[in-house]
């Protein structure tokens, strides 16, 4: 396996893992469809993933997950389950598309980069939903849910089309979340300062 293939498969795994932080089952479903369509980018993915059984199971799980986030208060409760599931899915997806690497490198990359990317993205979505709930009592959570679902699809599709581009998109998302968090923290500090005065 040449160096470029290694980098591309690593980017593919990490990009799909990060998309799992938005929605756990959507990226594996899109990868399964790509395997079924025999897209060249999925050469390292297992063949069974492209079976109709796998596509049907992932499709049903994706629909349930997508609709559950539109149920008030259930969306916040789901985060307690989705957070560890996103990390596990990120690890498995990254390991699944880097099978030609030495197992030690494969699983180290999967746990650190794949699990880490999924965990960071999931943490950002939990934080955003918590802000939405605190600010509006959950009235705008459906907007957050829609944006998260779109981000899951967009990041997964970008990753399947051109993995390095997806990583750039993810960096932009993380920068946006970091700015949002800093603004919120600055606003809170200003309110506390005003209250103390």
Order of alpha helices (4+ residues) and beta strands (2+ residues): alpha-alpha-alpha-alpha-alpha-alpha-alpha-alpha
